[in-house]
Amino acid sequence: MFQNHYVQQLLFIILIVAIWYIFFLRPGNKEKETKKSFFDHLNVGDKIVTVGGIHGMITGLQDQQITIALGATARSTQMRIQKEAIAIEITQQIYPKEVAPKKNEKKV
């Protein structure tokens, strides 16, 4: 009789931990992977927007820091920021990669 009560409590605790993992830990891990992939694919010349709303172009990459140019001239202002301060990369929105047209194959 006492063992059945303990088993129910144990199953309840396992259920709570499983629900907590599914709804809280798993989405956080996916977000971390997405951000890591985003930061790994940044290149010199990409246009970005920081979390503070500053627009710039990447001129230098390091492990945790990025140097961005804030102006369009050769003597533009340079700023060094942390990678985590980048909100979005807008190069593809402004200059989308051209998709090669599909070839129409004629059957002979």
N, C-alpha and C positions, 0 to 999 in steps of 0.2 A: 504494500500500500504506500509506504513512504518512498519507495524507489520510483513509482509511477509519477509522483509529484515532482521529484527531482529531475526526472527525464523531461517532463513538460517545461520546467523552468529552463533547463539546458537548451531545449529546442527553441524556446522563446528568445533566449539570448542569441542563439545562432541566427535566428530569423532577423532580429534587429541588426546584427552586425552585417548580414548579407544585404539588407535593404540600405543601410548606411553606405556600404561599399558601392553598390550599384548607382545610387543617386548622388553621392558626394565625391568619392575618390576617383571613380572611373572617368567622369567628365573632366575633372581637373587634370588628370593625366593626359587625356586626349588634347586638351587645350595647350598643355606644355609641349607636347610633341609637335603640334601645329605651329606654335611660336618658334620652336627650335628650327624647324624646317624653313620657316619664313626668314629667319636671321641667317641661316646657312646659304640661302640662295640670293642674298644681296650682293650686288656687284658694283664696281666703280662705274659711275655714269648713270646709275639709277636715280630717278627723282623720287624724293620721299617727303612725307609730312610727319613732323614730330607730334608727340602728345600735347605739346604746347601750341601747336598750330603753325609752327615755322616751316616754310617750304624751302627745300634745298636740293642740291645734287651731291651725291656721294663722290668724294675725291680721294679718299683714303680709307682703307679697312685695316683694323687690328683685331685682336681677340675680343675685347670687350668694348672698344671705342671705335667710333667712326668719325671721320672728318668730312664735313659738308661745306659746300660753297653756297653762299646765300644770294649772290648776284649772278648776272649773266656775262659779266666782263672777265677778262683775264686777271684783273686785280680785284676780284670780288672778295668779300669778307669770308674768312674761313672760321668755322666753329667746330669744336670737338665735342661730341655727345656720346652717351652710353648707347649701346645697341637697344636696350630696353625702352629708350625714349622714342623709338620710331613707332608711329601709329600705323601708317600705311605706306605702301610703295605705289606710286602713281605712274610710273613709266609705261606700264602696259595699258593703262587707261588713256593716256595721251597718245602713245605710239604703239598701238596693238600690232602684234606680229601678224604678218600676212599669212593667211592660210592658203596653201597651194590648192588650186582648183582641182576637182576630181577629173580624172581623165575618162572620157567616154570611149569605152572599148567597143569596137565594131566587130561583130561576129562575121567571119567569112564563110 
